[in-house]
Amino acid sequence: MKKQGEITVFLSLSLLCVFALLCVMVEGARTAGSRYYFQIAVNGSLDTLFSQYHRELWKEYRILGLQYESEPDIMQRLEACVEKYLSVENWYPMGLECVDTEGCINLTDQGGDFFIQEVLDYMKYGIWDQLEIAPEAGEQFLKDIKEASAAGDMTQVYDGQEKEVQRLEDSVEQILNCVQKQEMYAENIRQALSEDDSGQFYKEAKKFRKEARKMENLLEKYEKRAGQLKQALSQGKHQMTDLQGEFQENRGQMFEEQMNPYAAYVEEDGRRCQELLHQQEISMRNLELLEETEELVERLEAAREYGDEEDEFSLGAAVYLWDNFQTAEQKLKVGKGDKEKQGFLDQIRSLAEGGLLQMVLPEGMEISKGSIKTKTLPSRFSNEKGEDKRNLPEQVLINEYCGKYFLHALSTEKREMQYETEYLLHGNGTDRENLEQTITKLFLIRQGLNMIYLLSDSGKREEARALAAVITGVTGLAPLVEIMACFILVVWAMGESIMDVRGLLSGEKVPLWKGRGDWSLSLDGLLAMGKEQCCPDNQERNQEGRGFTYETYLKLLLLMEDAGEKQMRMLDMIQINIQREEPGFCLNRCAYKLNIRGKAHGKHVFFAIPIVENFVRGEHGYPLEAAAEKAY
């Protein structure tokens, strides 16, 4: 029987087509799987790389950052991770071409905003139960500190205006002393003429002339100082207007009322100025009178020299002429009060302006000599501006973080830069500079708060008025007593603030807003402080008392600082401290976020059958690409 193979050939070709179709379908599914696998490889490699965060940075500051040398270094590390995935024998054979970084964001980028985001994430989910200032209370605390700062500024305004008043009063006193000397020398001239003592006459005349000629310069100085006082008063009014919005309740009105005595003083001084100008005219007329009298005395001496018989007539004419000497029409009285007490108050002001740091340092406390080189710090080479619109709860959390992880003047731990929180406030290269500026700022805040209390306490205001009356004594201008009372309140607030800051540096607590029981310094104690030029010890305060610690006050001051500058200075301190163990550590080479793209070529597995290769036109591989993004 003859054999035929049509069915076999047909079946073979059919099966071949079926198997080819199956291979294409399976290869298509495998190819899709390889793309997913490569994406997993890229994502997993990025996760692996980010797991290599800087351990010390996390341990010390709870901040995650990937340290690297350069972007090629990142790519090499990523390629090594991806290669481990691709070297596994599985159904997805492929070869890696490259891994490129499309974007690398460091902790220092955008002014440290990414670093701060990590801080906030940690604080929000880390230590809520340890916060000294609740985030929801941040707004009220900011209002209080701004009001305290405004009150401190106004206190400085009053102090500056009182200085101008004091200088003006000194000018008036110099003028009146000059007038008194003229009258004294005039009386001596009269006596010399009556005794016919020409030698004494000329001697006293010389003294009189010298004093009379001073009047013009003294009046010029007086008018100049009067103009400076008016300018200071005008500036003070403008500043009060600008700061009015910072005061809460009716406290702005209390401060505004303290400007009234100065305005009244300037108004009355205008009338006194006319009297002083008139006195200058009198001095000039008396000077002319002296010249005429000197001519008669010279004629008398010449007549005596030649034996003239008119001696007695010339002498009588000179005496008669000098009797026309004109004295001051109105005697402006100079204060005869207690200048010693005023000197004590002035001494406190001088100490507050010049030697505040030494005044407030507790016994035994030494100032750190720490210093740093600031040229290579993140805050110096970064030109980007950080976010300054964070809400107050976030700002409170950031400041609480600062209190937890940065040292300050009372910290026992020792580092290269001891006063780290003070550095966050001011950014100077030495501990001393940062502490001085912090103490000054803290002093002004406390001075403003203490001044608010004094103005609201009628009893203490009456005490100040009583002392002002003693200091000024009898004076020609009534508002001067009120001005002196305001000055006493200013110095009283200064003295109390000195004690407050000293107490804080001693580890004690000081209430933000004081009550009567919290006030420490009496007026007698204030005068004693000025006399002894030192801060008296206060045994009543203790560390368990009501109020805030030095650290908490620093956090409140941080609320007022520019957020961008603050967060860059935080990065400065972190870098400096880690560099003690790792000299080459730099936060500008610590990645926070990476965008990468990997490229590879896949290899076909089910296309080895020649007929299948014909279906795919001889293609032996295919490109793979995957992008990934990750941030801490």
VENKAKA-V507515 format. One record per helix or strand. SS is the DSSP state (a for helix, b for strand). FROM is the first residue (numbers start at 1). TO is the last residue. If there is no record, write none. Layout:
ss=<SS:SS>
from=<FROM:FROM>
to=<TO:TO>
//
This chain:
ss=<a:a:b:a:b:a:a:a:a:a:a:a:a:a:b:a:a:a:b:a:a:a:b:a:a:b:a:a:a:b:a:b>
from=<6:55:66:71:94:109:128:135:198:251:260:311:339:356:371:378:392:420:430:431:458:479:510:516:523:548:550:563:587:590:610:621>
to=<50:61:67:86:106:126:130:194:246:257:305:322:354:360:371:381:405:426:430:456:472:505:510:518:532:548:558:578:589:603:615:631>
//
